[in-house]
Amino acid sequence: MPTTLKPLAGVSGKRLLVQGKGEVDRPTRSFLSIAKPNVLMLESVINTDDRIRVLDPETMPWRMICSLEISARTGRGIGTGWFAGPKTIITAGHCVYHPNFGGWANEIKIYPGRYGSNFPFPQNSDFQKPIVSTQFDSVEGWVTDLNTDFDLAVIHLSEPVGNETGWFSIAVKDEAALSDLLVNVSGYPADRDFGRYQYFAASKIAEVKPSRFFYTADTYGGQSGAPVWYQDEAARPVVIGIHSYGVGTFTLNSATRINADVFQVIKGWIDADNQI
């Protein structure tokens, strides 16, 4: 994070974020609970909907999370992304490339810290608002094979908006470190005003595989690409996965795990963006 950035301390961050290992030891049920959907979705609300609306998304760490409006040759969609560098936003591969889009997206509008029709960033009047990008990348395992283990992508920005919002650190953790770790998930779900508000949930990691890990934190379509992070010993947010799917039974949701290979891919994208 840039040394000149002075983050605002938000109430939501103090009240909602979880840290350490074990179970979530506070109630997270939203007063806006909805019933479990009766159709199969990529991402699941599991039993009672425990998502909570983030009321101050202009504060840290929520402002590093972005609402995405995706335009493609054969339709439109929404998603979630997060800042990994001044000009680098990470998301799910299917937010930038999918057969339902006719291939690659044409354009993505990006709204950091969105709250309804309130778009707090960028604040620099020299930057384009809303942020618009037509430059995306993914990996061969997703674009060629649509392999869910490789469902990650990057959105390149022409302006360093991340200097205003800050950005997440990323880390590689082994299975022992990930098992039972409490994780935070926040993004812009379609079932809540079609992705105009940010919603948060938390749980422990229930299962770890080489390329994915699984959790019971509630999500819904539109949250694909959201950061899955833990709070380190200094209460700093560190992303360890990219939220993308449920398992199809409304029992677990999952993230593309930031393993050593994924870490190097993301680092390469960040380094390339910083040289432009």
Buried (B, 14 or more C-beta within 10 A) or exposed (E): BEEEEEBEEBEBBEEBBBBEBEEBEEEBEBEEEBEEBEEEBBBBBBEEBBBBBBBBBBBBBBBBBBBBBBBBEEEEBBBBBBBBBBBBBBBBBBBBBBEEBEBBBBEBBBBBBBBEEEBBBBEEEEBBEBBBBEBBBBBEBBBEEBBBBBBBBBBBBBBBBBBBBBBBEBBBBEEEBBBBBBBBBBBBBBBBEEBBBBBBBBBBBBBBEEBBBBBBBBBBBBBBBBBBBBBEEEEBBBBBBBBBBBEEEBEBBBBBBBBEBBBEBBBEBBEBBEEE
